[in-house]
Amino acid sequence: MTTMTDYSRLDAWIDDHFDEEVRFLQELVRVPTDTPPGNNAPHAERTAELLQGFGLSAESHPVPAQAVQDYGLESITNLIVRREYGAEGPRIALNAHGDVVPPGEGWQHDPYGGEIDNGSLYGRAAAVSKSDFASYTFALRALEAVAKPGRGAVELHFTYDEEFGGLLGPGWLLSQGLTKPDLLIAAGFSYEVVTAHNGCLQMEVTVHGKMAHAAIPATGVDALQATVRILDALYAQNAHYRNIRSQVPGISHPYLNIGRIEGGTNTNVVPGKVVFKLDRRMIPEENAAEVEADIRRIIADAAAAQPGITVDIKRLLLANSMRPLPGSQPLAQAIQKHGQELFGEPIPAMGTPLYTDVRLYAEAGIPGVIYGAGPRSVLESHAKRNDERVVLEDLRRATKVIARTLADLLAPA
């Protein structure tokens, strides 16, 4: 096994190169990857160029333009860096995503500036998850400079489709047979190692009535009034979800959110059509097909009670839950051991109510965990809000945790 002296040398290499790691992250933040619109190939090109400067050759795997456009995005090029060390030993993939939601308003720092202020680096995707482009790249470089593994392999997977569900990111790499690692570490935060997460069902519901002049409303069928009844039924079901508890630490219960609603044509017209979008989070114990069937039934029953109303339901996204797979335990244990030593506090193994594209690796039978550079929570990181940031000391220590973990897993048997 790797000795403490080896760990110290890994740590020292990362300390000696940390300024370079920070500059790398700044360069990544300075190339926007707002999704939508999702024109992310330029970021992949810049990332590959920077990696080449470290002597790391990145394979570029562009997703066909028509598939990307059909998906509602503009361009996706996923990257794989393969480092082969020996025939024996595991193949470990490290995955981080470069796509991110647009910055929005209220920033005190340039969202594409990579500015450093009071020990934190600011910018959209600084925490989620361009920080792990940096932590994984420099952990790999430290591993090769110090531990010089002679078995197994490491792959860096830098993908660009987490915000839309991952099917053209990790899903594309896996479905095209471009990779099949034995173990996976995916972008996360420094103070916990995530072994399970919620699933997510998103649906668009169109409620059809009949427009009429507001002066003679009886000649129409009010789609908005019917929508209110449907929403009442869904919110009643949401209250029931609080009684369904997950056994996974960090995950509480299922829940439902109506995130967008639009309809009608004018204030003096009975609304003939209303469209709303819902998001249903599923705990790992739930069956996705049953959840979807139940939501469809609730909507259909509520609509059927409104004469003249019809409803169309379109599934927008179905992201399955991530459940722990046999084989992920050595990953979690190594990260917990080194995390506790470097952060000075226990690193729990737990679930998260978020959903991620890591589930696609799990569905392919690849054991994995979520761990990387960042704070204790999404709220603390300001991910998807103004002034997203990563604390540089968290980035430094997480890089050391990953490097040590790789050294453990690739040490001579």
N, C-alpha and C positions, 0 to 999 in steps of 0.2 A: 504493500500500500504506500501511498504518498506520505512522506514524513512531514513533521511540523517544519523542518528546515526548508523543505520544498515549498510548503505553503508560504513561508516567509519570503522566499525568493519570488514566488508568484506575486505576492502583495507588493514587493519592492518594485518589480517590473511595472506594475500598473501605476504605482505612485510616480515612477520616473517618467511615464508616458501619459500622465493624466491631462496635462495641458493640451497635448495632441488630441486626446479623446474628446475634450471639450470643444476644441476647434472643429473636429469632425461633426459633432452634434450641431454646432452652430451652422455649418454649411448645409446640413440636411434640413434644418428648420427654415433656412432662407429660400428654399425652393418650395413654393406652395403646392399643396396636394388637396385642395378643397374638394370634397366629394359630397354632393354634386358641386360642379359639373363632372368631376372625375377625369380630368386630363392628367393622368399620373405617370405616363411613360417618360416625360422629361425628368422626373425625380429619379426614376430607376436608372436612367442614363447617367445622371450626375452621381448617383450612389456608386454605380459600377466604376466610374472614372476615379472616384476617391478610393475605392477598394483596391483598384489597380496600383495606386500609389503606395499601398502597403504591401504589394506583392501578392494580392489575393485576386485571382481571376474569377469574375462572376459570369455565369451563363445567363443570357437574356432569353426569356421565354414570353414573347408577346402573345397575348390572347387575340385571336382573329377579330378584325375590326367589326364585322357584322355582329358577332356574338356580344361584343362590348356595347355596341349601339342598341341592340335589342334589349340589353340589360338596363339601359338608361344612362350609360356613362360614355366617356369620350375615348379614353385609351388606357390600357393596362399592360404593363410589362412586368412580369414577376422575375425575381432573381434567385439563382441558387449558386452558392459557393460551396464546392466539394473539396474536402481535404482528407485524403486517404493515408492511413498510417500503417495498416497491416490487415492480413486476412482475418485474424481472430479478433474478438471483441465487438462491442455494440457500435451501431451507426446512430449517432445522436444528432437530431435536428434542433436548431434554434430558430424559432419563427417570430418575426415582428412585422407589424403592418405599417405602411407609410401613409395610407389614405386617412383622411380626418374630416370632420365636419367643418364648414366655413367658420371664420373667426367670430362673426357677429359683432356687436357693439360694446362699448364701455371699456376698451383696453386702455391701460396706462402705459403699456409698453408696445412697441411695434410687434404685431403678431408674426411677422416674418423677419424679425431683426436678430433673434438669438441673443438678446441683450442679457448681461449678467448684472444682477442687482442684489446686494445683501446675501450673497452665497447661493442664489438661485438663478437658473437660466430660464428665460421667458420666451414663449412663442407657441403658436399653435402646433400641436403634436410634440412639444418638448417633453411631455410626460407620457403621452399615449399616442404612438409608441416609438417615436424616433429615438427616444432615449435608449431603447433596447437595440436599435441598430448599432448604437455606440457601445453599449455594455457587452453585447454578444460578440461584436467584432474585436474589441480589445481583450475580452476574455480569451478568445481564440488565439489572438496574437501572443498573449502572455503564455498560454498553454504551449504553443509551439516553440517559443523562445526559451522557456525554462524546463517544462516537464518533458518535452520532446517525445511524445507518445509513439510507441512502436506497434500498437494494435488498434483496431477499430477505425472509426472515421467520424468526422464532424461535418455537418452541412449547415450553412446559414440560408434560411429561407426568408427573403424580404418580399412581401406580397402587398397587394394594393386593392383589396376588396373586403375589408372587415366591416366597413360601414354599411355595405349592401348585403352582407350575409356570408361572404367568403367563397361562394361557389366559383368565382373566377379568380380567386387567390389561391389559398391552399387546396380548395376543391379542384381547381384546374390542374395544379401540379400532380395531385394524386390520381385524378381520373385519366390523365394522359400518360400515366406510368412513368413520370419523370423522377419520382422519388418513392422510396419505401423504407423510411428509417425504422430502427428498433425502439427508439425512445425519443421523446419530444419535450423541450422546454419552450414555452411561449411567453410572450411579453406580459408582464404583470407589475406588481408593486413589491417593495423590498421587505415589508414587515409581515407578510404572510405568504404561504405557498398554497395555491388554490388547486384542489384536486377534483372539484365538481362545480357545475354552474347550472343556472336555470336554462330552460328552453324558452323560445319566444314564437308566438303565432301572431302575425299581423294580417288584418283583413280590411277590405274596403266594402262598405255596405251602401248600396244605392236604393233609396226608398222612392218609389214612383206613385204619384197621385194623379191629380188632374188640375191644371191651372184654371183659374176663373177670376173674374173681376171682383175686387173686394166688396163692391156694392151689392153683389148677388152671390155670396159665398156658397150658398147651397147648391149652385150649379157646378161646383168643383169638388175635389177630394184633397184635403189638406195633408200634404206629405210631411210637413213639419210637425203637425200634431201627432201623426202616426209615429214619427221618429221619436218624439218625446216618450211615447208609450214603450217603444222598443228600448230606449235608453233606460227608462225606469226598470225594465225587466233585467237588463244587463247589470245595472248598478245594484239591484237586489241580489243578484248572483254574486257580485263582487263582495258584498257584505258576508255572504255565506262562506267565501273562500278563506276567511280568517280562521275558520274552524278546522281547516285542513292543514296540518303541520308537517313540515319536512323533518326528517331525522338527521339531516346533514347540518353540522354546525356552520353558522353563517348564512343559512337560508331559512326563511321563516315560513311563508305560506304563498300560495298562488295569488295573483292579483291581475286586475284588468284596468286599462286606461283608455279613455276616448280622447285621442290626441288632436283630432282635426274634424271640423264639421263645416259644411258650406251648402248653400241652396237658396232657392227662391230667385225671383227676377226683379221685384220692386216692392215697395211698401204697400202699394194698392193692388197687389196681385196675390191670390191664394197660391201658396207654394206648390208647384207640381212635381218638384224633385228635390231631394236632399241627399247629400253624400256625406258619410262620416267614416273615419278610420279608427280602428281599435287595435290595441296591443295587449295580448294576453300572455303573461309570464307563467311558465310551467315549472314546477319543482321537479327534481330528478325522479321522484317516485311516480309521476304521472305519465300516462300514455298519450302521446301527441294526437293520434288519430281519434281517440275518445274525446279529448278536449275539444278538438275542432268540431266533431259531430255534435257535442253538447251546445257549443256556442251557436251553431247553425240552427239547432232545434229551438233554442230560446228566442232567437230572432224570428224564425218562421212562425212560432206560436203567437208571439206578440203581434206580428203583422197580420196573421189570419183573423185576429179579433177586430181588425179595422176594415170595414167594407170598402172595396174599391182600391185597396192598397196592394201593390206587388213589390217584391224585394229581389234584388240581385246581390249575390255575395261573391266576392272575388278574394281568393287568398293571395296576399302580397309576399308573405315570407313564412316559412316554417323552419325554424332552427331548433334542432333537438337539444335536449339537455346533455351535459357532459357528466358522465359517471366515472368513478375511479375504475381503472382496468388493472387486472393482475399484472405485475411488473413495474407499476409506477412507484411502488414503495421505496426502492433504493434511491430514486431521484429525490423524492420528498425528504427522506431521511438525511441525505447528504446536504441538501439545501438548508434544512433545519439546523443541522450541526454547525455548519459554517456560518449561517446567518446569525445564530445565537452568539457565536464567538465574536463576530465582527460588529454586530449591532448592539451587543450587550444586553439583549433581552430575548425571551423565547419567540420563535417564529412558528406560529400555529399552522397546522394543516387543516384547511377548511373549505367550505363552498362559498360562492358569491352569487348574489341575485342577478348579476349581469349575464348576458349571453355573449359568446365569442365565437370566432371561426375555428378555435381549437377543437371544437366538437367534431369537425370534419376529420381530423386525425384520429380521434377516438373511434369514430364510426368506421374507419379503415382498420381498426384493431391495433392502433399504435398507442401504447401507454404514454401518458404525458402529464405534466403539471404546468401551472402558470406561475411564473416568477420572473421578476426583473427589477428595473430601477424605478423608484417612485415612492410616494408617501404611504400613509396608512389607509387612505381612502381616495376615491374618485373626487369627493368634495374638496379635500385638501389640495389635490393636484390642480383644481380648476379645469379639469378636462371637460370639453364641450361648453366651457364658459369663457368669459374674458380673463386675460392674464394667466393662462395656463403656464405652469412652471414645474421644473424639477429641481430639487435641492441637490447641489453638486456633490455633497458628501454622501448622499444616498446613491448617486450614480457611481461614485468611486467604490463604495463598499459592496454594492450589488455586483459590480464587475468582478470584484475579488471573490464573492460567493460563487458566481458562475464559473470562474476559472478554476477554483478549488474543486468544485463539483465535477467538472469535466476531467480534471486530473485524477480524481478518485475513480470515476467510472471507466477510464481508459488505462488505469494502472495495470501492470502485469498481473495476471491471474495467480 
